[in-house]
């Protein structure tokens, strides 16, 4: 039983999303963390490192085109980032 509990916790940790009242930047940070990716992996989406960091901090909005690319990368809905 203990093993099942550990497996369920691990599944929830990997597949749960941040609270619905979080910002797009917080959601992106969360997805990076649980996927094991680094901000540098987002260079193909944002084009510049400074844009990545600004989006993660909530200082730069995520465009619809970027949201679609992020959605494909993380297998989530694009609406998560808008």
ZARO-121191 format. One record per residue (C-alpha): x negated, z, y. Coordinates in steps of 0.02 Angstrom, whole numbers, plus 50000, padded with zeros to 5 digits. Layout:
% residues N
XZY/...
***
This chain:
% residues 82
500005000050000/498595004150119/497854986650096/499534978750137/499614988950297/497874983150348/498314965050312/499924966050413/498984973950560/497674960150554/499004946650548/499934954250696/498324955750795/497914937450767/499654930250792/500444941450923/500574935751102/500284946251257/501804954051342/503004941951425/502644949551597/500794944651587/500054931051696/499484914051630/497674919551657/497964935451554/498774925251416/497304913251415/496074927751408/497044935151263/497054918751167/495184916651195/494874934051129/495904932650971/495294915150932/493464919750949/493184906051077/492144907751235/492624902451411/491354888351395/492484880751261/493754877251399/492594865651495/493474850251425/495114856951496/494564862851668/493054851851702/492014864851793/491444882251745/492024889251911/493774882651879/493804891151709/493344908051782/494564906251927/495984902151805/495534916851694/495564928451845/497214921251907/496434914152065/496784896052013/498434890051943/498454880651779/499134863051802/500404855051685/499064843451614/497894858151583/499324868051504/499644853851382/497804853251334/497734872151313/499324871851210/498554859151091/496944869151082/497804885551038/499354878650949/500574886951070/501884881151193/501254873851359/502514884951448/501424899851406/500204894351541/501414889751680/
***
